[in-house]
Amino acid sequence: MVIENSEQPLYELPQSKARAIFPQTLVLLFLSSIFYAGILINLSLVELSEKNQQIIQAGTVIFLFIVILIGFFYAVKKASAKYYFYHSQLVFQKKNIFYTAILPASIIVKQDPLDKLFKTYTLQFNNFRIRSIPQSIQIQNYLQQLVSSAR
C-alpha cells in the first residue's frame, strides 16, 4: 500500500546506476544471443531458400535489437528511481514500509560479488531491500535512527 506524501522527504537515496544497469544489460545480451543461436539452428534444420533465411535472420536481429533497447531503457528508468525517507516511512517506487514495522536488529547488510565489483551494498529487512547503495553512503545507521525514533 502506497500512501501519497505531501511532505518533503528527509532524505533521497539514489542508486548506483552502473550497478543497476550493467548486470541487466549483460543478461539481456546473453539471453538474446542464445535466442539468436536457436533461430540459426532451426533455420539450418529447415529447408528454406537463402533469401528466406536472410529475411528471417534480419527480422530476428531487428526484433532482438528492439527487445534489448527496451530492456536497457527499462533498466535505466528503474536505476534512476530513488529511495525516499520520510518521517514515518520509507518509499521506493510503489512500495513503502513504515519504520514501526522494521525491527532494528533485522537490518542486514549484504554484499554479493557484483556489489563488490561495483563498490555497492544492499540493506535487507523484513521483505524490503534497498539495493545498489554506493559504499560511500553509509545509510544503515541513519535508517536505524529513524526506526528507533519511530518506536
SULBEL-V518365 format. One record per run of one state. SS is the DSSP state (h for helix, s for strand, l for the rest). FROM is the first residue (numbers start at 0). LEN is the number of residues. If there is no record, write none. Layout:
ss/from/len
SS/FROM/LEN
SS/FROM/LEN
//
This chain:
ss/from/len
l/0/10
s/10/4
l/14/2
h/16/29
l/45/4
h/49/30
l/79/2
s/81/4
l/85/3
s/88/4
l/92/2
s/94/4
h/98/3
l/101/2
h/103/3
l/106/1
s/107/3
l/110/2
h/112/6
l/118/1
s/119/6
l/125/2
s/127/7
l/134/5
h/139/11
l/150/1
//
